[in-house]
C-alpha cells in the first residue's frame, strides 16, 4: 500500500525494557518532515511527556544517515527533501500501568501514544504496523492480544495490523506474552479477555460468564431495539499483579490492572460457587466502567475532544458527566445483569457516600471545577487533596444517582436518567450505521439534553450540585425506593483525625483532616509520630498500634505528641477529638409496599422481593 505510513515495533531488549520502533514515510514533507509523540493519553488527563522515554532517534533517506532536529520536548524534524525516509528510535518501556508501555521477560504491553511518533500532516493516511516477535527463541510461544484489525497476521499472532489513521492506531493497546485467553459472544459480537500474570487456579469460566452478562446488559441499554454495539470485536486486556487497580478505555478494548487475588479461583465441582469477594466485585465494576466508556466518552464525547489535541492540555468541565456518570452506571449495570444483589449494591453506594463525606474539599470545589482542574489537581494529588478538592468520579456518581432518582420521582416513574443517556447516544454517538450529527457535546448542551429527554426543568439541580457545592440530600430520595440512609451517631472514640501509613518501620502521617485534633495542634502530613505521652508509637502496623495507644484515652483528653518533622524533633500538645470517619449505611426501609417495590425494581431491574 503505497499511500500509507508503515511502522514496525520489536521487543528489542527485554532485560533493558526497550522497544525498537521504525516509521517509514514514502512522501515526506519536502520542507522537512515533522514527527511528534503525544504528551498525554485520552482518558487520563495529565501531561505525561511520553517523549522522555525515547532513548535515541535516527533517520535514513536515500540510504544516507540523517540527523533529526529536535524542535521541542516532543517534536523532531528531518532535513528538507522528498526522498522516502525511515525514522528509527528506541523506547524505554518500564511503566507497569494502563497508560504507558512495559516490557520485560514476562510480557510486553504498549499504548500507541507511548511508542508511535505521529507523522505530522499525514495522520489521515492508512497506518500499518508490523508487530514483531522477540528474536530470542525462548519467547517463541508468545502471542499478541489487541483489537487492532489484522492485515497480514493470524489472530493473536505477530504480524501486520492496520488502522485507518493515526487516531485509530493509538486507540488499540497491544499485549504480548503467554497470557490466559478466553473468547465469548455478547449479543452476537466476539469478545476476548487476555489475562497476563500468574493467577493460580483461575476460574476463567466464571469471569467469562459474568462479563457476558455485563456486556449484554450494556449493549441492550444503549441499543434496546437493535442490540448491536458500535464495534465488531472487543478485547479486555488484563494485567494481574500482586497489588494494583486501574483501567483505561479504548474504542474497542480496555486495558485493566488488578490484583491477582481479585480474580476468582476454581472450586471443586462438588462445592457451590464461592461468594463474590469484595476484590472480585471491584474487578467486575472496573470492567463495567471501562466497557460503558465504549459509548460514553469514546463516541459520545466533549466537543473539545473532537478531535483530540494530544500535545497540550485540553480543558473541559464535563468530566463529571463522562467519568462521574459512568461511575454511577458501572455498578448499576452489574446489578441489572443480576450479579450484585440489592444489599451488595447498597453497601457499595454507602461506601461512596462515606468517601465523599470524608473529603472537606467537597465544600470548596464543584465537580465542574474539579473537571476543569483535573490536569493540575486530580492526577497530581498531594497530602492536602482531601481538604481542598473533590473527586469528580465518586461525587459525580452520587450526583448521577441523585439526578436519576429525582427524575423518577418527579415524573412518577415515566422517565429516568436512562432516557437522557440514550438520547445522548442517539444525538451525539455514532457507530457503523449512525453518523454523528455533531462531533461533540458542549457544556451547555450536556445539561439541556437531560431536560429534553425528561421534560423537566433541571437548571436548579445542575446549578446546586454540578456548578455549586451544595450537600446532596439523598435520604429523602431513597425513601421513595424503600431504602433508608442510616446516619451514624458521632462516635466517642478518641482520635487525632489523621490517616497514617507505614513508612520504613515508622508511623507517618499521610493526611491531616481539616478541623481535626491534629490540625488544631499543628501536626502536618509527613510528620513521623514517635510517642504519645512518652510511649513509643510502633511502626510495624501503624494504624492498629496508634489506635491501641489512643484507645486508653477519651474524647477531650490532652496528650503530648513527639514527632519528627524532617530531622527535627517537635512536641505538640493535642486535645483528642471524636473520630469523625463517616459510617453511613444503607438498607431496605420498613416501607415495602407494592408501589415502593415497583419503583425500586424499575430503577435496579432486580427482583429483590
C-alpha positions in Angstrom: 0.0 0.0 0.0 2.0 2.9 -1.3 -0.1 5.7 0.2 0.3 4.6 3.8 2.5 5.1 6.9 4.4 2.0 7.9 5.6 1.2 11.4 7.5 -1.8 12.9 7.7 -2.4 16.6 10.0 -5.0 18.1 10.6 -6.1 21.7 14.3 -5.5 21.2 15.9 -5.7 24.6 13.6 -7.3 27.2 16.1 -7.1 30.1 16.7 -3.4 29.2 13.0 -2.8 28.6 13.4 -1.3 25.1 11.0 -1.4 22.2 12.7 -0.7 18.8 10.3 1.3 16.5 10.6 2.4 12.9 8.3 4.5 10.8 8.6 4.7 7.0 7.3 7.8 5.2 7.0 7.4 1.4 6.3 11.1 0.7 7.7 13.3 3.4 7.1 17.0 3.6 9.8 18.5 1.2 10.3 21.4 3.6 11.2 18.9 6.4 9.0 16.2 7.9 8.0 16.7 11.5 7.2 13.9 13.9 5.7 14.2 17.4 4.8 11.9 20.2 1.6 12.7 22.3 2.1 14.3 25.6 -1.0 12.6 27.2 -3.3 9.7 26.5 -7.1 10.1 26.2 -8.9 9.0 29.4 -6.0 10.1 31.7 -6.0 13.9 31.9 -2.4 14.7 32.8 0.6 15.7 30.8 2.9 12.7 30.9 5.6 13.6 28.4 5.9 10.2 26.8 8.7 11.6 24.6 11.0 11.5 27.6 11.2 7.7 27.1 12.7 7.9 23.6 16.3 6.8 24.2 17.8 7.6 20.7 16.5 8.6 17.4 18.0 8.5 13.9 16.8 8.6 10.3 17.9 7.4 6.8 16.9 8.8 3.4 18.2 7.5 0.0 20.4 5.2 2.1 22.1 8.1 3.8 22.0 8.7 7.5 20.4 12.0 8.6 20.1 13.5 12.0 16.6 14.7 13.0 16.5 18.1 14.7 14.6 18.3 17.9 12.2 21.3 17.9 10.6 21.0 21.3 10.1 18.4 24.1 8.2 16.0 21.8 8.7 17.1 18.2 11.5 16.3 15.7 12.1 17.4 12.1 14.2 15.8 9.4 16.0 18.0 6.9 14.2 19.2 3.7 13.9 16.6 1.0 11.3 14.5 -0.9 13.0 11.1 -0.8 11.3 8.3 1.2 12.7 8.2 4.7 12.8 5.8 7.7 12.9 7.1 11.2 14.2 4.6 13.9 14.2 5.0 17.6 14.2 3.1 20.9 11.5 3.5 23.6 12.2 2.7 27.2 9.2 0.8 28.5 9.1 0.3 32.2 5.7 1.8 33.2 3.6 -1.0 34.6 0.3 0.8 34.3 -2.6 1.0 31.8 -1.3 4.3 30.4 2.2 3.7 29.1 4.4 0.8 27.9 6.1 -2.0 29.7 8.5 -4.7 28.6 10.4 -7.4 30.3 11.0 -11.2 30.1 7.4 -11.9 31.3 5.4 -9.8 28.7 5.2 -6.7 26.6 2.5 -4.1 26.6 2.1 -0.7 24.9 -0.3 2.1 24.1 0.3 3.7 20.8 0.6 7.1 22.4 3.8 5.8 24.1 5.6 4.4 21.1 4.3 5.7 17.7 5.6 9.0 16.6 2.9 10.9 14.6 3.8 11.9 11.1 2.5 15.5 11.1 0.3 16.3 8.1 -0.2 12.6 7.2 -2.3 11.5 10.1 -5.3 10.8 7.8 -3.5 8.1 5.8 -3.8 4.4 6.5 -1.3 3.4 9.2 0.2 -0.1 9.0 2.2 -1.6 11.8 4.2 -4.9 11.9 4.4 -6.2 15.4 7.5 -8.4 15.6 8.3 -11.3 17.9 11.4 -11.2 20.2 14.4 -12.6 18.4 15.3 -15.0 21.3 13.7 -18.4 20.6 12.9 -18.6 24.3 9.9 -16.4 23.5 8.7 -18.4 20.5 5.4 -19.2 22.3 4.5 -15.5 22.8 1.2 -14.3 21.3 -0.5 -11.0 20.7 -3.8 -9.7 22.0 -5.2 -6.5 20.6 -8.3 -5.1 19.0 -6.3 -3.6 16.2 -7.5 -5.1 12.9 -5.2 -7.7 11.3 -3.9 -7.1 7.8 -1.4 -9.9 7.3 -1.5 -11.7 10.7 -3.4 -14.6 12.1 -5.4 -13.6 15.1 -3.3 -13.5 18.3 -0.1 -13.9 16.2 2.7 -11.5 15.4 2.4 -9.9 12.0 0.9 -6.9 10.3 -2.0 -4.8 11.5 -3.8 -1.8 10.0 -5.6 1.4 11.2 -7.5 3.9 9.2 -5.4 6.7 10.6 -3.2 7.8 13.4 -6.1 8.4 15.8 -7.2 4.8 15.4 -3.7 3.5 15.6 -3.1 4.8 19.1 -6.5 3.7 20.3 -5.8 0.0 20.3 -3.3 -1.1 23.1 -1.3 -4.3 22.5 -0.4 -7.1 24.9 2.2 -9.7 24.0 3.3 -12.8 26.0 1.9 -16.0 27.3 -1.5 -14.8 28.6 -4.6 -16.8 29.5 -7.1 -16.2 26.7 -10.9 -16.8 26.5 -13.4 -15.9 23.8 -17.1 -15.2 24.3 -20.1 -13.7 22.4 -22.2 -10.8 23.7 -25.2 -10.1 21.5 -23.5 -11.9 18.7 -20.3 -9.9 18.8 -16.9 -11.5 19.5 -15.4 -10.5 22.9 -12.0 -11.7 24.2 -10.3 -11.5 27.5 -6.5 -11.9 27.9 -5.1 -12.1 31.4 -1.4 -11.6 31.8 0.4 -12.6 35.1 0.4 -15.7 37.3 -3.1 -16.4 38.6 -3.2 -19.8 40.2 -6.3 -21.8 39.6 -8.1 -19.0 37.7 -11.8 -19.6 37.2 -11.9 -18.2 33.7 -15.3 -19.7 33.1 -16.8 -17.6 35.8 -15.1 -14.5 34.6 -16.4 -15.1 31.1 -19.9 -15.9 32.3 -20.1 -12.7 34.4 -18.6 -10.5 31.7 -21.0 -11.8 29.1 -24.0 -10.7 31.3 -22.5 -7.3 31.9 -21.7 -6.6 28.3 -25.1 -7.8 27.0 -26.8 -5.6 29.7 -24.9 -2.5 28.5 -25.4 -3.3 24.8 -29.2 -3.6 25.3 -29.2 -0.4 27.5 -27.8 1.8 24.7 -29.4 -0.1 21.8 -32.6 -1.7 23.1 -34.0 -2.2 19.6 -31.0 -3.4 17.6 -29.0 -4.9 20.4 -25.9 -4.0 18.3 -22.8 -2.5 19.8 -20.7 0.1 17.9 -17.7 -2.3 17.4 -17.2 -5.5 15.6 -14.9 -7.0 18.3 -13.9 -6.1 21.8 -10.9 -7.1 23.9 -10.3 -7.0 27.7 -6.6 -6.8 28.3 -5.9 -7.6 32.0 -2.6 -7.4 33.8 -2.9 -9.3 37.1 -0.2 -8.3 39.6 0.4 -8.5 43.4 -1.5 -5.3 44.1 -3.0 -2.9 41.7 -6.1 -1.3 40.3 -6.9 0.7 37.2 -8.4 0.9 33.8 -8.3 2.9 30.6 -10.9 2.9 27.9 -10.4 2.5 24.2 -12.8 2.3 21.2 -12.8 -1.5 21.0 -10.9 -2.6 24.1 -9.8 -1.7 27.6 -6.5 -2.1 29.5 -7.0 -3.2 33.1 -4.8 -3.6 36.1 -5.9 -5.7 39.1 -4.6 -7.7 42.0 -4.4 -11.4 41.2 -6.3 -12.1 44.4 -9.3 -10.1 42.9 -9.9 -12.8 40.3 -11.9 -15.9 41.3 -10.4 -19.3 41.9 -11.9 -22.6 40.7 -13.7 -24.6 43.2 -14.1 -28.4 43.3 -17.1 -29.4 41.2 -18.7 -30.8 44.4 -18.7 -27.4 46.1 -21.1 -24.5 45.4 -19.9 -21.3 43.8 -18.0 -19.2 46.3 -19.4 -15.9 47.5 -18.2 -13.0 45.4 -15.3 -11.3 47.2 -15.0 -7.6 47.5 -12.0 -7.7 45.2 -13.9 -9.5 42.5 -16.8 -7.1 43.0 -14.3 -4.3 42.3 -12.9 -6.1 39.3 -16.4 -6.5 37.7 -17.2 -2.9 38.5 -14.0 -1.8 36.8 -14.7 -3.9 33.7 -18.2 -2.5 33.6 -16.9 1.1 33.9 -14.5 0.8 31.1 -17.0 -1.1 28.9 -19.6 1.7 29.4 -17.0 4.1 28.1 -17.3 2.4 24.7 -20.3 4.5 24.2 -19.8 7.3 26.8 -16.6 9.2 26.1 -15.1 7.1 23.2 -18.1 8.0 20.9 -20.2 10.5 22.9 -17.5 13.0 23.9 -16.9 16.6 24.8 -16.7 18.9 21.8 -13.1 19.9 22.8 -12.1 16.2 22.3 -13.3 16.1 18.7 -10.6 15.8 17.6 -8.1 15.3 20.5 -5.1 17.7 20.8 -2.6 15.3 22.4 0.2 17.8 22.5 -1.2 20.0 25.3 -3.9 20.2 27.9 -7.5 20.2 26.6 -9.8 21.6 29.2 -13.4 20.5 29.7 -15.8 21.0 32.6 -17.7 17.8 31.6 -15.6 15.1 33.3 -18.3 14.9 36.0 -20.6 13.7 33.2 -18.2 11.3 31.4 -16.5 9.9 34.4 -18.9 10.6 37.2 -22.0 9.3 35.4 -20.0 6.3 34.2 -19.1 5.6 37.8 -22.8 5.5 38.6 -23.7 3.2 35.8 -20.7 0.8 36.3 -22.1 -0.9 39.4 -25.7 -0.3 38.4 -25.1 -2.3 35.2 -23.6 -5.2 37.3 -26.8 -5.1 39.4 -29.0 -5.1 36.4 -27.1 -8.0 34.9 -28.0 -10.0 38.1 -24.5 -10.3 39.6 -24.9 -7.9 42.5 -27.9 -8.2 44.7 -29.6 -5.2 46.2 -27.8 -5.5 49.6 -24.4 -5.6 47.9 -25.3 -2.6 45.7 -26.5 -0.5 48.7 -23.3 -1.3 50.6 -21.2 -0.1 47.6 -23.2 3.1 47.4 -22.8 3.7 51.1 -19.1 3.3 50.8 -19.1 6.0 48.1 -21.2 8.3 50.3 -18.7 7.9 53.1 -15.7 8.6 50.8 -17.3 11.8 49.6 -18.3 13.0 53.1 -14.7 12.3 54.3 -13.4 15.0 51.9 -13.7 18.6 53.2 -12.9 19.6 49.7 -16.5 18.9 48.6 -17.5 22.2 50.3 -14.9 24.2 48.3 -14.8 22.8 44.8 -17.6 21.9 42.5 -17.4 18.8 40.3 -17.5 21.1 37.2 -14.4 22.9 38.6 -12.8 19.6 39.5 -13.2 18.5 35.9 -11.5 21.6 34.6 -8.7 21.3 37.1 -8.1 17.6 36.5 -4.8 18.4 34.7 -3.2 20.0 37.7 -5.1 18.6 40.7 -6.9 15.2 40.3 -3.9 13.4 38.7 -1.4 15.3 40.9 -3.0 14.8 44.3 -0.9 15.7 47.4 -1.4 15.3 51.1 -3.9 18.2 51.2 -6.1 16.9 48.4 -8.9 15.6 50.6 -9.2 19.1 52.3 -9.0 21.1 49.1 -10.7 19.3 46.2 -13.4 16.8 45.3 -13.2 13.6 43.2 -15.4 14.1 40.2 -15.6 10.3 39.8 -17.2 9.5 43.1 -19.0 12.8 43.8 -20.1 12.7 40.1 -21.6 9.2 40.6 -23.6 10.4 43.6 -24.8 13.4 41.5 -25.9 11.0 38.8 -27.7 8.8 41.4 -29.5 11.9 42.8 -30.4 13.0 39.3 -31.8 9.6 38.4 -33.9 9.3 41.5 -35.1 12.9 41.2 -36.2 12.3 37.6 -38.0 9.1 38.5 -39.8 10.8 41.4 -40.8 14.0 39.5 -42.1 12.0 36.5 -43.8 9.3 38.6 -41.5 6.7 37.1 -42.2 7.7 33.5 -38.7 8.9 32.8 -35.2 8.4 34.2 -31.6 9.2 33.7 -31.5 6.2 31.3 -33.6 8.3 28.9 -31.0 11.1 29.0 -28.2 8.7 28.4 -29.9 7.1 25.4 -30.7 10.5 23.9 -27.1 11.4 24.3 -26.2 8.3 22.3 -28.7 8.9 19.6 -27.8 12.6 19.2 -24.0 12.5 19.7 -22.9 8.9 19.4 -22.0 7.1 16.3 -21.4 3.6 15.0 -21.2 1.9 11.6 -24.8 2.9 10.7 -25.2 6.2 12.5 -23.4 9.3 11.5 -22.8 11.8 14.3 -24.9 14.9 13.8 -22.4 16.8 15.9 -18.8 15.9 16.6 -19.0 16.5 20.3 -21.2 17.9 23.1 -20.7 21.3 24.7 -21.0 22.1 28.4 -24.4 23.8 27.9 -26.0 21.2 25.7 -24.9 18.4 28.0 -27.3 19.7 30.6 -30.0 20.6 28.1 -30.1 17.0 26.8 -31.4 15.7 30.1 -34.1 18.3 30.2 -35.1 17.4 26.7 -35.2 13.7 27.4 -37.3 14.1 30.6 -39.3 17.2 30.0 -38.2 18.6 33.3 -36.5 21.9 34.3 -33.3 20.7 35.9 -31.4 24.0 35.9 -31.6 24.4 39.6 -30.3 20.9 40.1 -27.2 21.5 37.9 -26.6 24.9 39.5 -26.6 23.5 43.0 -24.8 20.1 42.6 -22.7 20.4 39.4 -21.6 24.0 39.4 -22.1 24.5 43.2 -21.1 22.7 46.3 -24.5 22.2 47.9 -24.7 19.0 50.0 -26.5 16.2 48.2 -29.7 15.2 50.1 -30.0 11.6 49.2 -32.0 10.4 52.3 -35.4 11.7 51.2 -34.8 10.5 47.6 -34.0 6.9 48.8 -37.3 6.8 50.8 -39.3 6.7 47.6 -37.5 3.4 46.7 -37.8 1.7 50.0 -34.2 2.5 51.1 -33.1 4.0 54.3 -29.9 6.1 54.7 -28.7 5.4 58.2 -26.7 8.3 59.6 -24.4 7.2 62.4 -24.2 9.0 65.7 -21.0 10.7 66.4 -18.6 8.2 67.8 -16.9 8.8 71.2 -13.7 7.1 70.1 -10.7 9.4 70.7 -8.8 10.3 67.6 -6.2 12.6 66.2 -8.3 12.9 62.9 -5.4 11.8 60.7 -4.6 9.0 58.3 -1.3 7.2 58.8 0.8 4.9 56.7 3.7 2.5 57.3 7.0 4.0 56.1 10.4 2.3 56.7 9.2 1.0 60.1 7.8 4.3 61.2 4.3 5.7 61.7 4.0 8.5 59.2 1.1 10.9 58.9 -0.3 10.8 55.3 -3.3 13.2 55.7 -4.3 15.7 58.4 -8.0 16.2 58.2 -9.1 19.8 58.2 -10.6 21.0 61.5 -9.5 17.9 63.4 -7.4 17.5 66.5 -4.0 17.1 64.8 -4.8 20.2 62.6 -5.6 22.3 65.6 -2.4 21.2 67.3 -0.2 21.9 64.3 0.8 18.4 63.2 1.3 18.1 59.4 1.4 15.4 56.8 4.8 13.9 56.6 5.4 14.1 60.3 6.8 10.8 61.8 5.0 10.0 65.1 7.4 9.0 67.8 5.5 8.9 71.1 2.1 9.6 72.7 2.6 10.7 76.3 6.1 9.2 76.3 5.0 5.8 75.0 6.6 4.9 71.6 4.3 4.6 68.6 5.3 1.3 66.9 5.8 1.4 63.2 5.3 -2.2 62.3 1.5 -1.8 62.0 0.9 1.9 62.4 -2.8 2.2 62.2 -3.5 -0.6 64.7 -0.7 0.5 67.0 -1.8 4.1 67.1 -5.4 3.1 67.7 -4.3 0.8 70.5 -2.5 3.7 72.2 -5.4 6.1 71.8 -7.9 3.5 73.0 -6.9 4.3 76.6 -8.0 7.9 76.2 -11.3 9.7 76.0 -12.5 12.4 73.7 -11.3 15.8 75.1 -8.2 14.3 76.9 -5.0 16.2 76.4 -1.9 14.3 75.1 1.6 15.1 74.3 2.8 14.0 70.9 6.5 13.8 70.0 7.1 13.7 66.2 9.9 14.2 63.8 9.4 16.8 61.1 12.2 16.2 58.6 15.2 15.7 61.1 13.9 17.9 63.9 12.1 16.5 67.0 9.0 18.5 67.8 6.5 18.5 70.6 2.7 19.0 70.2 0.0 19.5 72.8 -3.1 17.8 71.4 -6.7 17.7 72.6 -8.1 14.5 71.3 -11.4 14.8 69.3 -14.0 12.3 68.4 -13.3 10.0 65.4 -15.3 11.7 62.6 -14.9 9.0 60.0 -18.2 8.8 58.1 -20.0 5.5 58.7 -23.3 5.9 56.7 -25.1 2.7 55.8 -28.0 1.9 53.5 -30.6 -0.8 54.0 -34.1 -1.6 52.9 -36.6 0.5 54.9 -39.8 -0.5 56.6 -41.8 0.8 53.7 -42.0 -2.2 51.3 -45.4 -1.5 49.9 -46.1 -2.6 46.2 -45.6 0.9 44.8 -42.2 1.2 46.6 -41.1 -2.2 45.5 -42.1 -1.5 41.9 -40.2 1.8 41.9 -37.1 0.0 43.1 -37.5 -2.7 40.5 -37.8 -0.1 37.8 -34.6 1.5 39.0 -32.4 -1.5 39.6 -34.2 -4.0 37.3 -33.7 -6.6 40.1 -36.3 -8.9 41.5 -35.4 -8.4 45.2 -38.7 -9.3 46.8 
